Amino acid sequence: MDHGRTLAAAVVITSLLSCVAEERQTGGNTIDSLLQSRGYDRFLRPNFGGEPVHVNLSLTVASIDLISEVNMDYTITIFLRQYWRDDRMSFEGTNLTLSLDGRLAENLWLPDTFISNSKESFLHKVTVDNRLIQLYPNGTILYGIRITTKAECYMDLKKYPMDSQNCSLEFESYGYRTDDIVFHWKAGNSSVHGLDTLKLQQFIVGGYHAHDGLFRDHESGVYSRIKLSFILHRQAFYFIFQTYIPSILLVVLSWVSFWINPEAVPARVALGITTVLTMTTLMSGAQAQMPKISYIKAIDVYLVMCFLFTFFALVEYAAVNFVSSKMALKRKKQENKDVEKLECDCEECNTAQQGISLKRLSSTRCRLDRGASFQNNLMASTSFEKNCSAKTFHVDIDETSSLNGPRGGSAVTSPSNESNGSNSREILEKDDEYVTMSEGNRPTRMQRCLSRGLSYRMPRLKDAIIIDQYARFGFPFTFAVLNIVYYIYYSY
């Protein structure tokens, strides 16, 4: 039983092998007969010496892998299909299209098509050469290949990163002039497939157009050319999160210094310098990814604007510090003058207690019209009273004295002599007249003079703070207006 099964299997395998060998032999004889019997020469184009060969193209975009603004190019992978008619390859007896091995292309005449704006290209060869040949009964040949090319694309980056770029893919004959080969798109825009459904990371593919009937004039002659152009709209979300938002936050951070006390010099200076240096680093990082071009891009305008805002925030504090320092110097000079004057008044006070004439004392009098402000500074004059030995001066009127003419003489006594001066009165001057007041109802002369000096000791930062107050509203308002103008200008 086992021997019978083995014999039957051997018969089947032998018959299959014979059929395969016969089929291969038939196919080989058919191709060879087409090439040999008709005198086919792959080095001569169809209709040699007659009308030009019309080559129709169609393609499918597989992917656009990389778009480089630095090198101004893009990498694209396409399936390119070329159709032309070669009467030498027509056959009869069947209406079927023959799909042949791609290696047969080495024995056929092929158009010398090349991508004229390509920097570098290559054919895929995994697992075999990615190319196909189909032969139609009327002699039409379809030759398809898979190509990856890095094509040149000039980019206008004035509105970068809110720009749109027009890139192209151009096909041209390398050696055959227009009297030998003319290129056409097989079905206009319908010859291009896959581009409208393509998904890219930073771009959205807009419209595309297949240009036909183009020519290029070289030194060796005029050559036929066709072109596929398409629009790429850049998506700015990446740049919004990587550049615009950090720049805005740095500008807002620089405004925090407007709410910090002007006297906190280290805090405000450190904050201002930090924001300026960070903006400089951000600008350098953005420029490293861009080509060295001679014109200004939209992102450059925005980064420079943000840098100037952070810089002016630091300059604003320099102005505040300058005004504060100038006012402090002015107050210091005034205080020195007041101290000298108060020391002089104190010396006169002590001299008067030792018996100097009332006339000497009245030469440094203080007027009563400042009395309203003296009441507010009575507490502040305590330290001065410790230096002068008397709060008030009691003058005894002596009618017989010739010191002051008919008014008589007077002697200045200290408060220790108050028990002996029952007829004494307190003398104050106003418009060269003596006004008598009770001791408990008026400030002393030293208190009034001291109050003038103390009025300059309070810090006056009003002018410096006003600069910060204007900056708190001026900087944000100006920045918001410039952002609106920037967006409107570069978006349309």
C-alpha positions in Angstrom: 0.0 0.0 0.0 2.8 2.4 1.0 4.7 1.6 -2.2 1.7 2.4 -4.3 1.2 5.8 -2.7 4.8 6.8 -3.2 4.6 5.9 -6.9 1.5 8.0 -7.4 3.1 11.0 -5.7 6.2 10.7 -7.9 4.0 10.7 -11.1 2.1 13.8 -10.0 5.3 15.8 -9.2 6.9 14.8 -12.5 3.9 16.0 -14.4 3.8 19.3 -12.6 7.5 19.9 -13.2 7.1 19.2 -16.9 4.2 21.7 -17.1 6.2 24.4 -15.4 9.1 23.8 -17.7 6.9 23.9 -20.8 5.3 27.2 -19.7 8.6 28.8 -19.1 9.9 27.7 -22.4 6.8 29.1 -24.2 7.1 32.5 -22.4 10.8 32.8 -23.2 10.2 32.0 -26.9 7.5 34.6 -27.1 9.6 37.4 -25.7 12.6 36.4 -27.7 10.6 36.3 -30.9 9.2 39.8 -30.3 12.7 41.2 -29.8 14.6 39.3 -32.4 12.2 38.9 -35.3 11.4 42.6 -35.4 15.0 43.8 -35.1 14.4 45.5 -31.7 17.2 47.8 -30.7 16.9 49.2 -27.2 19.3 52.0 -28.0 16.9 53.5 -30.5 13.8 55.3 -29.4 10.4 54.3 -30.9 9.6 56.1 -34.2 13.3 56.9 -34.6 13.6 59.7 -37.1 9.9 60.4 -37.0 7.5 62.0 -34.6 8.5 62.4 -31.0 7.6 59.9 -28.4 4.8 61.1 -26.1 5.4 60.0 -22.6 2.5 60.3 -20.2 3.2 60.4 -16.5 1.2 59.7 -13.3 2.4 59.3 -9.7 1.3 58.5 -6.2 2.8 60.3 -3.3 3.7 57.8 -0.6 5.2 60.2 1.9 6.9 63.5 2.5 9.4 62.7 5.2 11.3 65.9 6.0 10.9 69.6 5.1 14.0 71.6 6.0 14.0 75.4 6.2 17.8 75.4 6.7 18.6 73.6 3.5 15.4 74.6 1.7 14.5 71.2 0.5 12.1 68.4 1.2 12.3 64.6 1.0 9.5 62.8 -0.9 8.8 59.2 -1.8 6.7 58.6 -4.9 5.5 55.8 -7.2 6.2 57.1 -10.7 4.5 55.5 -13.7 5.4 56.3 -17.3 3.4 55.3 -20.3 4.5 55.3 -24.0 3.8 53.4 -27.1 6.4 51.3 -28.9 5.0 49.6 -32.0 7.9 47.2 -32.0 6.5 45.6 -28.8 2.9 45.1 -30.1 1.5 41.6 -30.3 -1.6 39.7 -31.4 -3.5 36.6 -30.4 -4.6 37.8 -26.9 -6.1 40.9 -25.3 -4.3 40.3 -22.0 -1.8 42.6 -20.5 1.5 41.0 -19.8 3.1 41.7 -16.5 6.8 41.1 -17.0 9.7 40.9 -14.6 11.2 44.2 -13.8 14.7 43.0 -14.8 13.4 43.0 -18.4 13.7 46.8 -18.3 17.4 46.3 -19.0 16.5 45.0 -22.4 14.0 47.7 -23.4 14.3 51.3 -24.4 13.3 53.6 -21.5 12.7 57.3 -21.4 15.6 59.1 -19.7 13.4 60.9 -17.3 15.0 62.6 -14.3 13.9 65.0 -11.6 15.4 68.3 -12.5 15.1 70.0 -9.0 16.4 66.9 -7.2 19.5 67.1 -5.0 19.8 63.4 -4.6 17.6 60.4 -5.4 17.7 56.6 -5.2 15.6 53.6 -6.3 14.4 51.2 -3.7 15.8 47.7 -4.0 14.3 45.7 -1.1 13.7 42.9 -1.5 14.2 43.3 -5.3 14.4 46.4 -7.5 11.1 48.2 -7.0 10.0 48.5 -10.6 7.4 46.9 -12.8 6.8 46.5 -16.6 3.4 45.9 -18.2 3.1 45.2 -21.9 -0.2 45.9 -23.7 -1.2 44.3 -27.0 -1.0 47.6 -29.0 2.6 48.1 -27.9 1.9 50.5 -25.0 4.4 50.0 -22.2 3.9 50.9 -18.5 7.1 51.3 -16.6 6.8 52.0 -12.8 9.4 52.7 -10.2 9.6 53.7 -6.6 11.8 56.7 -6.0 12.8 58.6 -2.9 14.3 62.0 -3.7 15.4 65.2 -1.9 14.0 68.0 -4.0 14.8 71.6 -3.9 12.1 74.0 -2.7 12.8 77.7 -2.4 11.0 79.1 0.6 10.0 82.7 1.4 10.3 82.8 5.2 9.3 86.5 5.8 6.1 85.3 7.6 7.7 82.3 9.3 6.3 80.5 11.2 2.9 81.6 9.8 4.0 81.1 6.3 2.8 79.0 3.3 5.3 77.5 0.9 4.9 76.6 -2.8 7.0 73.5 -3.6 7.3 71.6 -6.8 8.5 68.4 -8.3 9.8 68.7 -11.9 10.3 66.0 -14.5 12.4 66.5 -17.6 14.2 64.5 -20.3 17.9 64.5 -19.7 19.2 63.8 -23.2 16.2 63.8 -25.7 15.1 67.1 -27.0 11.6 68.1 -27.8 11.8 66.7 -31.3 12.4 63.3 -29.7 10.4 63.2 -26.4 7.4 65.2 -25.2 6.2 64.8 -21.6 2.5 65.0 -20.6 0.5 64.3 -17.5 -1.7 61.3 -18.2 -4.9 62.9 -16.9 -4.1 66.4 -15.6 -4.5 66.9 -11.9 -6.1 63.4 -11.7 -2.7 62.0 -12.5 -1.6 62.8 -9.0 -2.8 60.6 -6.2 -2.2 60.5 -2.4 -1.3 64.1 -2.0 -4.7 65.3 -0.8 -4.8 62.7 1.9 -1.2 63.1 3.1 -0.6 63.8 6.8 2.4 65.9 7.8 3.6 66.9 11.3 4.1 70.7 10.8 2.2 71.3 7.5 -1.1 70.9 5.9 -1.1 70.2 2.2 -3.3 72.7 0.4 -4.0 72.8 -3.3 -1.9 71.3 -6.0 -1.7 71.6 -9.7 -0.1 69.6 -12.5 1.6 71.8 -15.0 1.9 70.5 -18.6 3.5 71.7 -21.8 6.6 73.3 -20.2 10.0 73.6 -21.9 13.4 74.4 -20.7 16.1 75.9 -22.9 19.6 74.6 -22.4 22.8 75.2 -24.3 22.3 71.8 -26.1 18.7 72.5 -27.0 15.1 72.8 -25.8 13.8 70.0 -23.6 10.3 69.0 -22.6 9.3 69.4 -18.9 6.3 68.9 -16.7 5.9 70.0 -13.1 3.8 69.3 -10.0 3.4 72.2 -7.6 1.7 72.0 -4.2 1.1 74.4 -1.3 2.2 73.6 2.2 0.6 75.6 5.0 2.7 75.6 8.2 1.0 74.8 11.5 2.2 77.3 14.1 1.1 75.3 17.2 4.6 73.9 17.7 6.1 77.4 17.7 3.3 78.8 19.9 4.3 76.3 22.7 8.0 76.3 22.1 8.7 80.0 21.4 5.7 82.4 21.7 4.3 81.3 25.1 7.8 81.2 26.8 8.5 84.7 25.3 5.3 86.1 26.6 5.8 84.6 30.1 9.3 86.1 30.2 7.9 89.5 29.4 5.2 89.2 32.0 7.8 88.0 34.5 9.9 91.2 33.9 6.8 93.3 34.8 6.8 91.8 38.4 9.6 94.2 39.2 7.2 97.1 38.9 5.5 95.8 42.1 8.7 95.3 44.1 9.9 98.1 46.5 12.3 100.4 44.7 14.6 100.1 47.7 15.0 96.3 47.1 17.8 96.8 44.6 19.2 93.2 44.5 15.8 91.7 43.9 14.8 94.0 41.0 18.2 94.0 39.3 18.5 90.2 39.5 15.0 89.7 38.1 15.7 92.1 35.2 19.0 90.6 34.2 17.6 87.1 34.5 14.8 87.8 32.1 17.1 89.6 29.6 19.6 86.7 29.5 16.8 84.1 29.2 15.3 86.0 26.2 18.8 86.1 24.6 19.1 82.3 25.0 15.6 81.8 23.6 16.5 83.9 20.6 19.7 82.0 20.0 17.9 78.7 20.0 15.3 79.8 17.5 18.0 81.2 15.2 20.0 78.0 15.3 17.2 76.2 13.4 16.9 78.8 10.7 18.9 79.5 7.6 21.2 82.4 7.4 19.0 84.7 5.4 19.3 88.5 4.8 15.8 89.5 5.6 13.8 89.6 8.8 11.3 86.8 9.6 8.1 87.2 11.6 9.5 85.2 14.5 12.5 87.5 14.6 10.2 90.5 14.9 8.4 89.0 17.8 11.5 87.8 19.7 13.1 91.2 19.3 9.9 92.9 20.5 9.9 90.6 23.6 13.6 91.2 24.2 13.1 95.0 24.1 10.2 94.8 26.6 12.4 92.8 29.1 15.3 95.2 28.4 13.1 98.3 28.9 11.8 96.8 32.2 15.3 96.8 33.4 16.0 100.3 32.2 12.8 101.4 33.9 14.2 100.4 37.3 17.4 102.2 36.4 15.3 105.4 35.9 13.5 104.7 39.2 16.8 104.2 41.0 18.3 107.3 39.5 15.3 109.5 40.6 15.3 108.0 44.1 19.1 108.6 44.4 18.8 112.2 43.2 16.0 112.9 45.6 17.9 111.3 48.5 20.9 113.4 47.7 18.8 116.5 47.7 17.3 115.6 51.1 20.7 114.9 52.5 21.9 118.4 51.5 18.8 120.0 53.0 19.2 118.1 56.2 22.9 119.2 56.6 21.7 122.8 56.2 19.0 122.4 58.8 21.4 120.7 61.3 23.8 123.7 60.9 21.0 126.1 61.5 19.6 124.3 64.4 23.1 124.1 66.0 23.3 127.9 65.6 19.9 128.4 67.3 21.0 126.1 70.1 24.1 128.1 70.7 22.1 131.3 70.8 19.7 129.7 73.3 22.6 128.9 75.6 24.1 132.3 75.2 20.8 134.0 76.0 20.6 132.0 79.2 24.0 133.4 80.3 22.7 137.0 80.1 23.1 138.1 76.5 20.8 141.0 75.6 17.3 140.4 74.3 18.2 142.2 71.1 20.8 139.4 70.3 18.1 136.9 71.0 15.4 138.6 68.9 17.7 138.5 65.8 16.9 134.8 65.3 13.2 134.9 66.1 10.6 132.5 64.7 7.3 133.8 63.6 4.0 132.7 65.1 2.4 132.1 61.7 4.2 128.7 61.7 2.6 127.8 65.1 -0.1 125.6 63.5 2.6 123.1 62.3 4.6 123.3 65.5 1.8 121.6 67.4 2.3 118.5 65.2 6.0 118.3 66.0 6.0 118.9 69.7 6.8 115.3 70.4 9.7 115.4 67.9 11.4 118.3 69.7 12.0 116.3 72.9 15.5 115.3 71.8 16.4 118.9 71.0 15.2 120.1 74.4 17.8 117.9 76.0 20.5 119.9 74.3 19.1 123.3 75.2 18.7 123.9 78.9 15.5 126.0 78.8 12.1 125.5 77.1 11.0 129.2 77.6 12.7 132.4 78.4 11.4 134.7 81.1 12.2 138.3 80.8 12.1 140.6 83.8 11.1 144.1 82.9 13.2 146.8 84.5 11.9 150.2 83.8 15.2 151.8 84.9 17.3 149.9 82.5 18.6 151.7 79.5 19.1 148.6 77.4 15.9 149.0 75.4 15.2 152.7 75.8 11.9 153.8 77.3 10.7 150.2 77.7 13.4 149.6 80.3 15.8 146.8 80.8 15.3 143.2 81.0 17.2 140.2 82.2 16.8 136.8 80.8 16.4 134.1 83.4 16.2 130.4 83.2 13.3 128.3 84.4 15.1 127.9 87.7 14.4 131.5 88.5 10.6 131.2 87.9 9.9 131.5 91.7 11.5 135.0 91.7 9.8 136.3 88.6 6.2 136.9 89.8 6.0 140.0 87.6 7.9 138.3 84.7 6.3 137.7 81.3 7.0 135.4 78.4 8.1 137.4 75.4 7.6 136.3 71.8 8.2 138.3 68.7 5.8 138.9 65.9 6.4 141.8 63.4 8.9 143.4 65.9 6.3 143.5 68.6 6.2 141.6 71.9 3.4 139.3 72.5 2.8 137.8 75.9 1.5 134.3 76.2 1.1 131.8 79.0 3.9 129.2 79.0 1.5 126.2 78.8 -0.3 127.4 75.6 2.6 127.8 73.1 5.6 125.8 71.8 9.0 127.1 72.6 11.2 128.8 70.1 13.5 125.7 69.8 10.6 123.4 69.1 9.5 125.7 66.3 12.9 125.8 64.8 13.5 122.1 65.2 10.2 121.3 63.4 11.5 123.0 60.3 14.5 120.7 60.2 12.5 117.5 60.9 10.1 118.2 58.0 12.9 117.2 55.6 13.7 113.9 57.3 10.7 112.0 55.9 11.6 110.1 52.6 10.0 111.5 49.5 9.7 108.6 47.0 6.6 109.9 45.4 8.2 110.8 42.0 10.0 107.4 41.8 6.9 105.4 42.7 4.9 107.3 40.0 7.3 105.9 37.4 6.4 102.3 38.6 2.7 103.2 38.6 2.8 104.3 35.0 4.9 101.3 34.0 2.4 98.8 35.6 -0.3 99.9 33.1 1.8 101.2 30.2 3.9 98.1 29.5 1.0 95.6 29.4 -1.2 97.9 27.3 1.6 98.6 24.8 2.5 94.9 24.6 -1.1 93.8 24.0 -1.6 96.4 21.2 1.6 95.3 19.5 0.6 91.6 19.7 -2.7 92.4 18.0 -1.0 94.4 15.2 1.6 91.6 14.8 -1.1 88.9 14.4 -3.2 90.9 12.0 -0.2 91.9 9.8 1.4 88.4 9.5 -1.9 86.4 9.3 -3.1 88.1 6.1 
